[in-house]
Amino acid sequence: MKTYKAMNRKPQRPSGGLYSVKILLAAAALVLLVSCSSDEAADDKQSAIDQAVQKTADTAVRYIKDPIEKAEAVKTVEEDRTRKLEEQVK
């Protein structure tokens, strides 16, 4: 059985600067790994809010643009029809 002093003794760490260098390298590697992976994820995917906004914007543009394009098509057809009638009258 261990004595009271042996039970309360703190575990010893390796002494010297090598231990602190290992800790710093591990921390730096962890920071680089986390920062690189988070940048790629942000660039590749849009958030749900951005997707909803884009969908709503596309719908709004379609509702505005479709009637204008139809009106322009009708205007072109009407101008052609008017031009043909004027040529027939002359």
C-alpha positions in Angstrom: 0.0 0.0 0.0 1.2 3.5 -0.8 2.0 6.0 1.8 0.2 9.3 2.3 3.1 11.2 0.7 3.2 8.9 -2.3 -0.6 9.3 -2.9 -0.5 13.1 -2.8 2.6 13.5 -4.9 2.0 15.3 -8.2 2.9 13.5 -11.4 6.2 14.8 -12.7 6.3 16.3 -16.2 9.3 16.0 -18.4 11.6 18.8 -17.6 13.2 21.2 -20.0 12.0 23.3 -22.9 11.2 20.3 -25.1 7.9 19.8 -23.4 6.8 23.4 -24.0 7.9 23.3 -27.6 5.8 20.2 -28.2 2.8 21.9 -26.6 3.3 25.0 -28.8 3.6 22.9 -31.9 0.5 21.0 -31.1 -1.4 24.2 -30.4 -0.2 25.8 -33.7 -1.2 22.7 -35.7 -4.6 22.7 -34.1 -5.2 26.4 -34.9 -4.1 25.9 -38.5 -6.2 22.9 -38.9 -9.3 24.6 -37.5 -8.8 27.8 -39.4 -8.3 26.1 -42.8 -11.3 23.8 -42.5 -13.7 26.6 -41.4 -12.7 28.8 -44.4 -13.4 26.1 -46.9 -16.8 25.2 -45.4 -17.9 28.9 -45.4 -16.9 29.3 -49.1 -18.6 26.1 -50.3 -22.0 26.3 -48.7 -24.5 29.1 -48.4 -26.4 29.4 -45.2 -30.1 28.5 -45.2 -30.9 32.2 -44.9 -28.8 33.1 -48.0 -30.5 30.3 -49.9 -34.0 31.6 -48.9 -33.1 35.1 -49.8 -31.7 34.0 -53.2 -34.9 32.0 -53.9 -37.1 34.9 -53.0 -35.1 37.3 -55.1 -35.2 35.0 -58.1 -39.0 34.7 -57.8 -39.4 38.5 -57.5 -37.3 39.1 -60.5 -39.2 36.5 -62.5 -42.6 38.1 -61.5 -41.3 41.5 -62.6 -39.4 40.5 -65.7 -41.9 38.1 -67.3 -44.7 40.6 -67.9 -42.2 43.2 -69.3 -40.8 40.6 -71.7 -44.3 39.6 -72.8 -45.3 43.3 -73.3 -42.2 43.8 -75.4 -43.0 40.8 -77.5 -46.5 42.0 -78.1 -45.2 45.5 -78.9 -42.9 44.0 -81.6 -45.7 41.9 -83.1 -48.0 45.0 -83.1 -45.4 47.2 -84.8 -44.8 44.6 -87.5 -48.5 44.3 -88.1 -48.9 48.1 -88.3 -46.0 48.3 -90.7 -47.5 45.7 -93.0 -50.9 47.5 -93.0 -49.2 50.8 -93.9 -47.4 49.1 -96.8 -50.7 47.6 -98.1 -52.4 51.0 -97.9 -49.7 52.7 -100.0 
